[in-house]
């Protein structure tokens, strides 16, 4: 008897926990300039762009009626979705507020702009060996594209609108620039972004500065202060995107 009661209780609590997490199914419809549904359009909240092209992360494809259903975490900030045709020639940016999740959202495809740029270091002398960049809509500042440059060069395509591009590289300070894409421009070349040295970076042949750390847990502090790693460097990276 108690086993049946426990199972029934779990079945009742399961949807409550799921709703608390904020995961919801977002539904929408993609149309062309004439208002007709478009099948085969890929819709995703995150994309990776490299020399091989754009790859959606957990994206979905519109059906014959142009409709899609995407299961995503919904928070207090608007959710941004990017819809692209397979060739990247046309796309649409969809912004969904948490209060409007239950609605079906329609978006019309428009010609995308091809955007290219370059990252460099030390006043343009070199390109960073390990670099990446993030592109986010200016309205939400939520990362939408992750760029993987090749020898410092990158190319991506987006519909017209306002965006922010944040570039970063190992050993360099990050740089954020505003990017405004206007309709009618088939191609846009951004100014070269030169990433400055991160404060405390050591030049070859220089003397290593003392290790400085903060906001560490008690166990991490004890480990760094102890003798666990004699004559060895401990390198820690902390990544955060807002």
ABEGO torsion letter per residue (X at the ends): XAAAAAAAAAAAAAAAAAAAAGBBBBBBBBBBAAGBBBBGBBBBABBBBBAAEBBBBGBBBBBAAGBBBBBBBBBABBBBBBBBBAAGABBBBBBBBAAAAABBBBBBBBBBBBBBBBBBBGGGABBBABBBBBBBBAAAGBBABBBBBBGGBBBBBBBBEBBBBBBBBBGBBBBBBBBBBBBGBABBBBBBBBBBBBBGBBBBGBBBBBBBBBGBBAAAAAAAABAABBGBBBBBBBBBBX
